[in-house]
Amino acid sequence: MKLFQPLILFLTFSAACGLRCYTCTAAEPKSCTDTKACSVLFNRCYDMVTKGCQSSALCYGAMSCCEGDLCNSSAQLGSSFLLIMLTSAILKLFL
């Protein structure tokens, strides 16, 4: 039980810290594995020639925007909420 408490705390804290997006520039496309915590003003991740954080009001045209942590990667990842719910279900099942 003591092992699961820090895990749950870590997952909850990471979800509460805000949106995270992959970031890179056209000049350095190999850096697209870098992540960034977005400021409160940005609620979407974008993926064009570059990647980063964006406001939903500015997501239009050729810009591909998505919601959720690290959603602008080539391999889609689940949200933190889903991970927290799955962890909670496993703990309920086994404890």
N, C-alpha and C positions, 0 to 999 in steps of 0.2 A: 504494500500500500504506500509506503514512504517513497518508493520509486516513481509511482504514478502522479503524486501530487506536484512535484516540480515540472513534470511533463505537461500536465494540464495547465499549470500556471504559465509556462512558457508559450504554449499554443494560444491561450487566451490573450496574453500580453501582445503577441505578434499580430493578432487580428485587430486589436484595439489601437495599434500604432498608426493606422491609416493605410492608404493605398500604396503599393509598391509596383513599379514598372521596370521593365528592361530598358536600358538606355544605350544609345550608340550614335555615332555621327557617320555621315557618308564617307568622310575621310578615313575613318577607322572602323570598317564593318566587322572586324574580328572582335571588337569590344562589345558586341551585342549581348554578351553574357553578364555584363555589369548591371547591377540593380540600383534603384534609387527610391527613397521614400519621398513621395509627392507631398507638396504643401497642401494645405487645406483647400485652396482655391481650385485645385485640379481633382476631378473625380473620374477621369478616364485615362486609359493608356492608349497611345497611338502607335501605328506601325505604317510608315511610308518608306522613304529612302532612309530615314532615321527613325529612332524609337525614343519614347519618353512619355512624360505626363502631359495631359491636356484637359481643358475644360470642355464639358459637353456642349456648350454654346458654340464652340469653335470646331466641332467635329462635323464636317460636311465635305462634299466633293470627293476627291480622290483619297482623302485621309481616312484610313481605316481605324476606327476607335472601338474599344471594348471596355467592359466593366469587370473588375475583379483583380486581385493580386496577380501580377506577372502574367496577365492574359495576352500580352503582345509578343509572346515568344512563338517560335515555329511549332513547338510541341505544347499543346494546350494543357494547362495545369488546373486542378480544381481550386476552388476558393478556400480561404482559411475557415470559413464557416462550415463547409462540408467536412473538413479535416477535424474540426472541434466536435462536430456532431458524431462522426464516426468513432473518435476516441472515447467520447462519453458512452456511446452504445456498447463498445467493447468492455469498458470498465464496469458498466451495469451488468453485463452478461457474466463476467468472470469474478466479480467481487460481491 
